[in-house]
Amino acid sequence: MLKGKKVILRPQRRSDIKLYLKWFNDLEVMKNLTLYLPMTEASEEKYLDDTMKSQAPIFVIEAILASGRRKPIGNCGFHKIEEKDKVALFGIAIGEKQLWGNGYGTEATKLVVDYGFKFLNLNKIEAEVLVSNKRSIEMHKNLGFIDEGCRRQKKYIEGKYEDCLMFGLLKSEWFKK
């Protein structure tokens, strides 16, 4: 479990599947992600089984709300860890739309990036962000990720092709901050 001031990150559980289905079948949430609709309970169970077997940790973000209650609001973690090269792809989604813009994603990203460099001994963390996802682009840049280029027309979303920006953050850059 990883703890910040606003969020607690815990490993994902089977009980999270219902939330994943709610979040990842919502068009407004999905338009910012590189996932595809529709998601089914069976596909989420397979995803959960696969990620629980891999070395790539996926965390559920629980917000610490003003009332002192914790509520799952999203997930984040590493995908495609390249063990030899010590590189991983980072992804994050805040599924609870009413909580967008409150800094939960930024704090969760900081916690996971720090965990990746300190405990997984990663050398580089990469992220792929749709060019239309302005909040995510700003967050990655503010945390020190470097824009490493554009993958033109990489994703087909809502009837059109969209470019993806590739971001990278090196361990040495993270610890300079």
Rosetta constraint file for C-alpha pairs under 8 A:
AtomPair CA 1 CA 8 HARMONIC 6.97 0.50
AtomPair CA 1 CA 9 HARMONIC 5.52 0.50
AtomPair CA 1 CA 10 HARMONIC 4.64 0.50
AtomPair CA 1 CA 11 HARMONIC 7.02 0.50
AtomPair CA 2 CA 8 HARMONIC 5.70 0.50
AtomPair CA 2 CA 9 HARMONIC 4.92 0.50
AtomPair CA 2 CA 10 HARMONIC 6.61 0.50
AtomPair CA 2 CA 111 HARMONIC 6.82 0.50
AtomPair CA 3 CA 7 HARMONIC 6.18 0.50
AtomPair CA 3 CA 8 HARMONIC 4.48 0.50
AtomPair CA 3 CA 9 HARMONIC 6.30 0.50
AtomPair CA 3 CA 111 HARMONIC 7.67 0.50
AtomPair CA 4 CA 8 HARMONIC 6.09 0.50
AtomPair CA 4 CA 107 HARMONIC 6.92 0.50
AtomPair CA 4 CA 108 HARMONIC 7.75 0.50
AtomPair CA 4 CA 111 HARMONIC 7.32 0.50
AtomPair CA 5 CA 64 HARMONIC 7.65 0.50
AtomPair CA 6 CA 63 HARMONIC 6.00 0.50
AtomPair CA 6 CA 64 HARMONIC 5.12 0.50
AtomPair CA 6 CA 65 HARMONIC 7.48 0.50
AtomPair CA 6 CA 104 HARMONIC 6.34 0.50
AtomPair CA 6 CA 107 HARMONIC 7.20 0.50
AtomPair CA 7 CA 61 HARMONIC 6.43 0.50
AtomPair CA 7 CA 62 HARMONIC 5.51 0.50
AtomPair CA 7 CA 63 HARMONIC 4.55 0.50
AtomPair CA 7 CA 64 HARMONIC 5.32 0.50
AtomPair CA 7 CA 104 HARMONIC 6.42 0.50
AtomPair CA 7 CA 107 HARMONIC 7.08 0.50
AtomPair CA 7 CA 108 HARMONIC 6.64 0.50
AtomPair CA 8 CA 61 HARMONIC 6.06 0.50
AtomPair CA 8 CA 62 HARMONIC 5.15 0.50
AtomPair CA 8 CA 63 HARMONIC 6.49 0.50
AtomPair CA 8 CA 64 HARMONIC 7.13 0.50
AtomPair CA 8 CA 108 HARMONIC 7.92 0.50
AtomPair CA 9 CA 59 HARMONIC 5.60 0.50
AtomPair CA 9 CA 60 HARMONIC 5.56 0.50
AtomPair CA 9 CA 61 HARMONIC 4.84 0.50
AtomPair CA 9 CA 62 HARMONIC 6.10 0.50
AtomPair CA 9 CA 108 HARMONIC 7.23 0.50
AtomPair CA 10 CA 59 HARMONIC 5.27 0.50
AtomPair CA 10 CA 60 HARMONIC 5.44 0.50
AtomPair CA 10 CA 61 HARMONIC 6.88 0.50
AtomPair CA 10 CA 62 HARMONIC 7.66 0.50
AtomPair CA 11 CA 57 HARMONIC 7.41 0.50
AtomPair CA 11 CA 58 HARMONIC 6.28 0.50
AtomPair CA 11 CA 59 HARMONIC 4.65 0.50
AtomPair CA 11 CA 60 HARMONIC 6.00 0.50
AtomPair CA 12 CA 16 HARMONIC 6.61 0.50
AtomPair CA 12 CA 48 HARMONIC 7.90 0.50
AtomPair CA 12 CA 58 HARMONIC 6.38 0.50
AtomPair CA 12 CA 59 HARMONIC 5.48 0.50
AtomPair CA 12 CA 60 HARMONIC 5.33 0.50
AtomPair CA 13 CA 17 HARMONIC 7.64 0.50
AtomPair CA 13 CA 48 HARMONIC 7.88 0.50
AtomPair CA 14 CA 45 HARMONIC 7.52 0.50
AtomPair CA 14 CA 48 HARMONIC 7.31 0.50
AtomPair CA 16 CA 20 HARMONIC 6.28 0.50
AtomPair CA 17 CA 21 HARMONIC 6.17 0.50
AtomPair CA 17 CA 41 HARMONIC 7.07 0.50
AtomPair CA 17 CA 44 HARMONIC 6.39 0.50
AtomPair CA 17 CA 45 HARMONIC 7.17 0.50
AtomPair CA 18 CA 22 HARMONIC 6.32 0.50
AtomPair CA 18 CA 41 HARMONIC 7.81 0.50
AtomPair CA 19 CA 23 HARMONIC 6.09 0.50
AtomPair CA 20 CA 24 HARMONIC 5.71 0.50
AtomPair CA 20 CA 44 HARMONIC 7.58 0.50
AtomPair CA 20 CA 95 HARMONIC 7.95 0.50
AtomPair CA 21 CA 25 HARMONIC 5.78 0.50
AtomPair CA 21 CA 39 HARMONIC 6.34 0.50
AtomPair CA 21 CA 40 HARMONIC 6.92 0.50
AtomPair CA 21 CA 41 HARMONIC 7.00 0.50
AtomPair CA 21 CA 44 HARMONIC 7.59 0.50
AtomPair CA 22 CA 26 HARMONIC 6.47 0.50
AtomPair CA 23 CA 29 HARMONIC 6.47 0.50
AtomPair CA 23 CA 30 HARMONIC 7.83 0.50
AtomPair CA 23 CA 95 HARMONIC 4.82 0.50
AtomPair CA 23 CA 96 HARMONIC 7.16 0.50
AtomPair CA 24 CA 29 HARMONIC 6.64 0.50
AtomPair CA 24 CA 30 HARMONIC 5.93 0.50
AtomPair CA 24 CA 37 HARMONIC 7.52 0.50
AtomPair CA 24 CA 38 HARMONIC 7.92 0.50
AtomPair CA 24 CA 39 HARMONIC 6.78 0.50
AtomPair CA 24 CA 95 HARMONIC 7.43 0.50
AtomPair CA 25 CA 29 HARMONIC 7.88 0.50
AtomPair CA 25 CA 30 HARMONIC 7.01 0.50
AtomPair CA 25 CA 37 HARMONIC 6.28 0.50
AtomPair CA 25 CA 38 HARMONIC 5.93 0.50
AtomPair CA 25 CA 39 HARMONIC 6.18 0.50
AtomPair CA 26 CA 30 HARMONIC 6.06 0.50
AtomPair CA 27 CA 31 HARMONIC 5.93 0.50
AtomPair CA 28 CA 32 HARMONIC 7.57 0.50
AtomPair CA 29 CA 33 HARMONIC 7.29 0.50
AtomPair CA 29 CA 93 HARMONIC 7.99 0.50
AtomPair CA 29 CA 94 HARMONIC 7.87 0.50
AtomPair CA 29 CA 95 HARMONIC 6.26 0.50
AtomPair CA 29 CA 97 HARMONIC 7.20 0.50
AtomPair CA 30 CA 34 HARMONIC 7.53 0.50
AtomPair CA 30 CA 35 HARMONIC 6.85 0.50
AtomPair CA 30 CA 36 HARMONIC 7.71 0.50
AtomPair CA 30 CA 37 HARMONIC 7.98 0.50
AtomPair CA 31 CA 157 HARMONIC 7.18 0.50
AtomPair CA 31 CA 158 HARMONIC 7.76 0.50
AtomPair CA 32 CA 130 HARMONIC 6.68 0.50
AtomPair CA 32 CA 132 HARMONIC 7.36 0.50
AtomPair CA 32 CA 133 HARMONIC 5.59 0.50
AtomPair CA 33 CA 93 HARMONIC 7.57 0.50
AtomPair CA 33 CA 129 HARMONIC 7.67 0.50
AtomPair CA 33 CA 130 HARMONIC 7.23 0.50
AtomPair CA 34 CA 129 HARMONIC 7.98 0.50
AtomPair CA 34 CA 130 HARMONIC 7.48 0.50
AtomPair CA 34 CA 155 HARMONIC 6.93 0.50
AtomPair CA 39 CA 43 HARMONIC 6.40 0.50
AtomPair CA 39 CA 44 HARMONIC 6.96 0.50
AtomPair CA 40 CA 44 HARMONIC 6.23 0.50
AtomPair CA 41 CA 45 HARMONIC 6.10 0.50
AtomPair CA 42 CA 46 HARMONIC 6.26 0.50
AtomPair CA 43 CA 47 HARMONIC 6.12 0.50
AtomPair CA 44 CA 48 HARMONIC 6.03 0.50
AtomPair CA 45 CA 49 HARMONIC 6.09 0.50
AtomPair CA 46 CA 50 HARMONIC 6.05 0.50
AtomPair CA 47 CA 51 HARMONIC 6.09 0.50
AtomPair CA 48 CA 52 HARMONIC 5.96 0.50
AtomPair CA 49 CA 53 HARMONIC 6.35 0.50
AtomPair CA 50 CA 54 HARMONIC 6.37 0.50
AtomPair CA 51 CA 55 HARMONIC 7.63 0.50
AtomPair CA 51 CA 56 HARMONIC 6.63 0.50
AtomPair CA 51 CA 57 HARMONIC 7.23 0.50
AtomPair CA 51 CA 58 HARMONIC 7.15 0.50
AtomPair CA 52 CA 57 HARMONIC 7.61 0.50
AtomPair CA 55 CA 81 HARMONIC 7.52 0.50
AtomPair CA 56 CA 77 HARMONIC 7.27 0.50
AtomPair CA 56 CA 78 HARMONIC 5.22 0.50
AtomPair CA 56 CA 79 HARMONIC 5.64 0.50
AtomPair CA 56 CA 80 HARMONIC 7.08 0.50
AtomPair CA 56 CA 81 HARMONIC 6.21 0.50
AtomPair CA 57 CA 77 HARMONIC 5.72 0.50
AtomPair CA 57 CA 78 HARMONIC 5.87 0.50
AtomPair CA 57 CA 79 HARMONIC 7.85 0.50
AtomPair CA 58 CA 75 HARMONIC 7.06 0.50
AtomPair CA 58 CA 76 HARMONIC 5.77 0.50
AtomPair CA 58 CA 77 HARMONIC 4.24 0.50
AtomPair CA 58 CA 78 HARMONIC 6.28 0.50
AtomPair CA 59 CA 75 HARMONIC 5.54 0.50
AtomPair CA 59 CA 76 HARMONIC 5.35 0.50
AtomPair CA 59 CA 77 HARMONIC 5.72 0.50
AtomPair CA 60 CA 72 HARMONIC 6.64 0.50
AtomPair CA 60 CA 73 HARMONIC 7.69 0.50
AtomPair CA 60 CA 74 HARMONIC 5.94 0.50
AtomPair CA 60 CA 75 HARMONIC 4.26 0.50
AtomPair CA 60 CA 76 HARMONIC 6.49 0.50
AtomPair CA 61 CA 72 HARMONIC 5.66 0.50
AtomPair CA 61 CA 73 HARMONIC 5.80 0.50
AtomPair CA 61 CA 74 HARMONIC 5.08 0.50
AtomPair CA 61 CA 75 HARMONIC 5.14 0.50
AtomPair CA 61 CA 76 HARMONIC 7.11 0.50
AtomPair CA 61 CA 108 HARMONIC 6.98 0.50
AtomPair CA 62 CA 70 HARMONIC 5.66 0.50
AtomPair CA 62 CA 71 HARMONIC 5.05 0.50
AtomPair CA 62 CA 72 HARMONIC 4.15 0.50
AtomPair CA 62 CA 73 HARMONIC 5.77 0.50
AtomPair CA 62 CA 74 HARMONIC 7.31 0.50
AtomPair CA 63 CA 70 HARMONIC 5.42 0.50
AtomPair CA 63 CA 71 HARMONIC 5.42 0.50
AtomPair CA 63 CA 72 HARMONIC 6.28 0.50
AtomPair CA 63 CA 73 HARMONIC 6.35 0.50
AtomPair CA 63 CA 104 HARMONIC 6.99 0.50
AtomPair CA 64 CA 68 HARMONIC 6.13 0.50
AtomPair CA 64 CA 69 HARMONIC 6.05 0.50
AtomPair CA 64 CA 70 HARMONIC 4.94 0.50
AtomPair CA 64 CA 71 HARMONIC 7.11 0.50
AtomPair CA 65 CA 69 HARMONIC 5.50 0.50
AtomPair CA 65 CA 70 HARMONIC 6.20 0.50
AtomPair CA 65 CA 71 HARMONIC 7.58 0.50
AtomPair CA 73 CA 94 HARMONIC 5.80 0.50
AtomPair CA 73 CA 95 HARMONIC 5.62 0.50
AtomPair CA 73 CA 96 HARMONIC 5.16 0.50
AtomPair CA 73 CA 99 HARMONIC 7.85 0.50
AtomPair CA 74 CA 92 HARMONIC 7.57 0.50
AtomPair CA 74 CA 93 HARMONIC 5.42 0.50
AtomPair CA 74 CA 94 HARMONIC 4.18 0.50
AtomPair CA 74 CA 95 HARMONIC 4.82 0.50
AtomPair CA 74 CA 96 HARMONIC 6.81 0.50
AtomPair CA 75 CA 92 HARMONIC 5.85 0.50
AtomPair CA 75 CA 93 HARMONIC 5.57 0.50
AtomPair CA 75 CA 94 HARMONIC 6.62 0.50
AtomPair CA 75 CA 95 HARMONIC 7.85 0.50
AtomPair CA 76 CA 90 HARMONIC 7.42 0.50
AtomPair CA 76 CA 91 HARMONIC 5.45 0.50
AtomPair CA 76 CA 92 HARMONIC 4.05 0.50
AtomPair CA 76 CA 93 HARMONIC 6.28 0.50
AtomPair CA 76 CA 108 HARMONIC 7.57 0.50
AtomPair CA 76 CA 109 HARMONIC 7.59 0.50
AtomPair CA 76 CA 112 HARMONIC 7.84 0.50
AtomPair CA 77 CA 90 HARMONIC 5.68 0.50
AtomPair CA 77 CA 91 HARMONIC 5.66 0.50
AtomPair CA 77 CA 92 HARMONIC 6.62 0.50
AtomPair CA 77 CA 112 HARMONIC 6.72 0.50
AtomPair CA 78 CA 88 HARMONIC 5.95 0.50
AtomPair CA 78 CA 89 HARMONIC 5.43 0.50
AtomPair CA 78 CA 90 HARMONIC 4.58 0.50
AtomPair CA 78 CA 91 HARMONIC 6.39 0.50
AtomPair CA 79 CA 88 HARMONIC 6.12 0.50
AtomPair CA 79 CA 89 HARMONIC 5.07 0.50
AtomPair CA 79 CA 90 HARMONIC 6.24 0.50
AtomPair CA 79 CA 91 HARMONIC 7.46 0.50
AtomPair CA 80 CA 88 HARMONIC 5.70 0.50
AtomPair CA 80 CA 89 HARMONIC 5.91 0.50
AtomPair CA 81 CA 86 HARMONIC 7.07 0.50
AtomPair CA 81 CA 87 HARMONIC 5.79 0.50
AtomPair CA 81 CA 88 HARMONIC 4.24 0.50
AtomPair CA 81 CA 89 HARMONIC 6.76 0.50
AtomPair CA 82 CA 86 HARMONIC 5.56 0.50
AtomPair CA 82 CA 87 HARMONIC 5.17 0.50
AtomPair CA 82 CA 88 HARMONIC 6.11 0.50
AtomPair CA 83 CA 87 HARMONIC 7.04 0.50
AtomPair CA 85 CA 123 HARMONIC 7.66 0.50
AtomPair CA 86 CA 121 HARMONIC 6.97 0.50
AtomPair CA 86 CA 122 HARMONIC 4.54 0.50
AtomPair CA 86 CA 123 HARMONIC 5.23 0.50
AtomPair CA 86 CA 124 HARMONIC 6.56 0.50
AtomPair CA 87 CA 122 HARMONIC 5.76 0.50
AtomPair CA 87 CA 123 HARMONIC 6.02 0.50
AtomPair CA 87 CA 124 HARMONIC 4.81 0.50
AtomPair CA 87 CA 125 HARMONIC 5.74 0.50
AtomPair CA 87 CA 126 HARMONIC 7.36 0.50
AtomPair CA 88 CA 122 HARMONIC 7.27 0.50
AtomPair CA 88 CA 124 HARMONIC 6.70 0.50
AtomPair CA 88 CA 125 HARMONIC 5.14 0.50
AtomPair CA 88 CA 126 HARMONIC 6.12 0.50
AtomPair CA 89 CA 125 HARMONIC 5.88 0.50
AtomPair CA 89 CA 126 HARMONIC 4.70 0.50
AtomPair CA 89 CA 127 HARMONIC 5.55 0.50
AtomPair CA 89 CA 128 HARMONIC 7.82 0.50
AtomPair CA 90 CA 125 HARMONIC 6.47 0.50
AtomPair CA 90 CA 126 HARMONIC 5.88 0.50
AtomPair CA 90 CA 127 HARMONIC 5.16 0.50
AtomPair CA 90 CA 128 HARMONIC 7.92 0.50
AtomPair CA 91 CA 127 HARMONIC 6.52 0.50
AtomPair CA 91 CA 128 HARMONIC 7.79 0.50
AtomPair CA 92 CA 105 HARMONIC 7.30 0.50
AtomPair CA 92 CA 109 HARMONIC 7.50 0.50
AtomPair CA 93 CA 105 HARMONIC 7.59 0.50
AtomPair CA 94 CA 99 HARMONIC 7.78 0.50
AtomPair CA 94 CA 100 HARMONIC 6.89 0.50
AtomPair CA 94 CA 105 HARMONIC 6.65 0.50
AtomPair CA 96 CA 100 HARMONIC 7.14 0.50
AtomPair CA 99 CA 104 HARMONIC 7.95 0.50
AtomPair CA 100 CA 104 HARMONIC 7.82 0.50
AtomPair CA 103 CA 107 HARMONIC 6.24 0.50
AtomPair CA 104 CA 108 HARMONIC 6.09 0.50
AtomPair CA 105 CA 109 HARMONIC 5.99 0.50
AtomPair CA 106 CA 110 HARMONIC 6.26 0.50
AtomPair CA 106 CA 139 HARMONIC 6.43 0.50
AtomPair CA 107 CA 111 HARMONIC 6.30 0.50
AtomPair CA 108 CA 112 HARMONIC 6.22 0.50
AtomPair CA 109 CA 113 HARMONIC 5.94 0.50
AtomPair CA 110 CA 114 HARMONIC 6.03 0.50
AtomPair CA 110 CA 143 HARMONIC 7.57 0.50
AtomPair CA 111 CA 115 HARMONIC 6.12 0.50
AtomPair CA 112 CA 116 HARMONIC 6.04 0.50
AtomPair CA 113 CA 117 HARMONIC 6.33 0.50
AtomPair CA 113 CA 125 HARMONIC 7.46 0.50
AtomPair CA 114 CA 118 HARMONIC 5.98 0.50
AtomPair CA 115 CA 119 HARMONIC 5.38 0.50
AtomPair CA 115 CA 120 HARMONIC 6.85 0.50
AtomPair CA 116 CA 120 HARMONIC 4.88 0.50
AtomPair CA 116 CA 121 HARMONIC 6.35 0.50
AtomPair CA 116 CA 122 HARMONIC 5.74 0.50
AtomPair CA 116 CA 125 HARMONIC 7.93 0.50
AtomPair CA 117 CA 121 HARMONIC 4.92 0.50
AtomPair CA 117 CA 122 HARMONIC 4.85 0.50
AtomPair CA 117 CA 123 HARMONIC 6.67 0.50
AtomPair CA 117 CA 124 HARMONIC 7.97 0.50
AtomPair CA 117 CA 171 HARMONIC 6.00 0.50
AtomPair CA 118 CA 122 HARMONIC 7.65 0.50
AtomPair CA 122 CA 171 HARMONIC 7.06 0.50
AtomPair CA 123 CA 170 HARMONIC 5.77 0.50
AtomPair CA 123 CA 171 HARMONIC 5.06 0.50
AtomPair CA 123 CA 172 HARMONIC 7.92 0.50
AtomPair CA 124 CA 168 HARMONIC 6.71 0.50
AtomPair CA 124 CA 169 HARMONIC 5.59 0.50
AtomPair CA 124 CA 170 HARMONIC 4.47 0.50
AtomPair CA 124 CA 171 HARMONIC 5.97 0.50
AtomPair CA 125 CA 168 HARMONIC 5.71 0.50
AtomPair CA 125 CA 169 HARMONIC 5.28 0.50
AtomPair CA 125 CA 170 HARMONIC 6.56 0.50
AtomPair CA 126 CA 166 HARMONIC 7.11 0.50
AtomPair CA 126 CA 167 HARMONIC 5.49 0.50
AtomPair CA 126 CA 168 HARMONIC 4.39 0.50
AtomPair CA 126 CA 169 HARMONIC 6.43 0.50
AtomPair CA 127 CA 166 HARMONIC 5.90 0.50
AtomPair CA 127 CA 167 HARMONIC 5.06 0.50
AtomPair CA 127 CA 168 HARMONIC 6.45 0.50
AtomPair CA 128 CA 164 HARMONIC 6.17 0.50
AtomPair CA 128 CA 165 HARMONIC 5.74 0.50
AtomPair CA 128 CA 166 HARMONIC 4.79 0.50
AtomPair CA 128 CA 167 HARMONIC 6.32 0.50
AtomPair CA 129 CA 133 HARMONIC 6.75 0.50
AtomPair CA 129 CA 136 HARMONIC 6.93 0.50
AtomPair CA 129 CA 137 HARMONIC 6.71 0.50
AtomPair CA 129 CA 164 HARMONIC 5.30 0.50
AtomPair CA 129 CA 165 HARMONIC 5.21 0.50
AtomPair CA 129 CA 166 HARMONIC 6.57 0.50
AtomPair CA 129 CA 167 HARMONIC 7.81 0.50
AtomPair CA 130 CA 162 HARMONIC 6.92 0.50
AtomPair CA 130 CA 163 HARMONIC 6.12 0.50
AtomPair CA 130 CA 164 HARMONIC 4.39 0.50
AtomPair CA 130 CA 165 HARMONIC 6.22 0.50
AtomPair CA 131 CA 137 HARMONIC 7.67 0.50
AtomPair CA 131 CA 162 HARMONIC 7.23 0.50
AtomPair CA 131 CA 163 HARMONIC 5.85 0.50
AtomPair CA 131 CA 164 HARMONIC 5.53 0.50
AtomPair CA 131 CA 165 HARMONIC 6.21 0.50
AtomPair CA 133 CA 137 HARMONIC 6.38 0.50
AtomPair CA 134 CA 138 HARMONIC 6.17 0.50
AtomPair CA 135 CA 139 HARMONIC 6.17 0.50
AtomPair CA 136 CA 140 HARMONIC 6.14 0.50
AtomPair CA 137 CA 141 HARMONIC 6.26 0.50
AtomPair CA 138 CA 142 HARMONIC 6.03 0.50
AtomPair CA 139 CA 143 HARMONIC 6.24 0.50
AtomPair CA 140 CA 144 HARMONIC 6.51 0.50
AtomPair CA 140 CA 145 HARMONIC 5.26 0.50
AtomPair CA 140 CA 146 HARMONIC 7.95 0.50
AtomPair CA 140 CA 167 HARMONIC 7.57 0.50
AtomPair CA 141 CA 145 HARMONIC 5.03 0.50
AtomPair CA 141 CA 146 HARMONIC 6.49 0.50
AtomPair CA 141 CA 147 HARMONIC 7.70 0.50
AtomPair CA 144 CA 169 HARMONIC 6.70 0.50
AtomPair CA 144 CA 173 HARMONIC 7.45 0.50
AtomPair CA 144 CA 174 HARMONIC 7.13 0.50
AtomPair CA 145 CA 167 HARMONIC 5.74 0.50
AtomPair CA 145 CA 168 HARMONIC 5.27 0.50
AtomPair CA 145 CA 169 HARMONIC 4.70 0.50
AtomPair CA 146 CA 167 HARMONIC 5.29 0.50
AtomPair CA 146 CA 168 HARMONIC 5.27 0.50
AtomPair CA 146 CA 169 HARMONIC 6.22 0.50
AtomPair CA 147 CA 165 HARMONIC 6.90 0.50
AtomPair CA 147 CA 166 HARMONIC 6.02 0.50
AtomPair CA 147 CA 167 HARMONIC 4.61 0.50
AtomPair CA 147 CA 168 HARMONIC 6.71 0.50
AtomPair CA 148 CA 165 HARMONIC 7.43 0.50
AtomPair CA 148 CA 166 HARMONIC 5.39 0.50
AtomPair CA 148 CA 167 HARMONIC 5.33 0.50
AtomPair CA 148 CA 168 HARMONIC 6.47 0.50
AtomPair CA 149 CA 165 HARMONIC 5.83 0.50
AtomPair CA 149 CA 166 HARMONIC 5.43 0.50
AtomPair CA 149 CA 167 HARMONIC 7.42 0.50
AtomPair CA 150 CA 163 HARMONIC 6.60 0.50
AtomPair CA 150 CA 164 HARMONIC 5.70 0.50
AtomPair CA 150 CA 165 HARMONIC 4.51 0.50
AtomPair CA 150 CA 166 HARMONIC 6.03 0.50
AtomPair CA 151 CA 163 HARMONIC 5.69 0.50
AtomPair CA 151 CA 164 HARMONIC 5.19 0.50
AtomPair CA 151 CA 165 HARMONIC 6.23 0.50
AtomPair CA 151 CA 166 HARMONIC 7.22 0.50
AtomPair CA 152 CA 162 HARMONIC 7.07 0.50
AtomPair CA 152 CA 163 HARMONIC 4.50 0.50
AtomPair CA 152 CA 164 HARMONIC 6.56 0.50
AtomPair CA 153 CA 161 HARMONIC 4.85 0.50
AtomPair CA 153 CA 162 HARMONIC 4.59 0.50
AtomPair CA 153 CA 163 HARMONIC 4.41 0.50
AtomPair CA 153 CA 164 HARMONIC 7.27 0.50
AtomPair CA 154 CA 161 HARMONIC 6.77 0.50
AtomPair CA 154 CA 162 HARMONIC 6.04 0.50
AtomPair CA 154 CA 163 HARMONIC 5.39 0.50
AtomPair CA 154 CA 164 HARMONIC 6.09 0.50
AtomPair CA 155 CA 161 HARMONIC 5.50 0.50
AtomPair CA 155 CA 162 HARMONIC 5.26 0.50
AtomPair CA 155 CA 163 HARMONIC 6.68 0.50
AtomPair CA 155 CA 164 HARMONIC 7.34 0.50
AtomPair CA 156 CA 160 HARMONIC 5.44 0.50
AtomPair CA 156 CA 161 HARMONIC 4.31 0.50
AtomPair CA 156 CA 162 HARMONIC 6.17 0.50
AtomPair CA 157 CA 161 HARMONIC 6.14 0.50
AtomPair CA 157 CA 162 HARMONIC 6.84 0.50
AtomPair CA 169 CA 173 HARMONIC 6.68 0.50
AtomPair CA 169 CA 174 HARMONIC 7.02 0.50
AtomPair CA 170 CA 174 HARMONIC 6.37 0.50
AtomPair CA 171 CA 175 HARMONIC 6.39 0.50
AtomPair CA 172 CA 176 HARMONIC 6.31 0.50
AtomPair CA 173 CA 177 HARMONIC 6.89 0.50
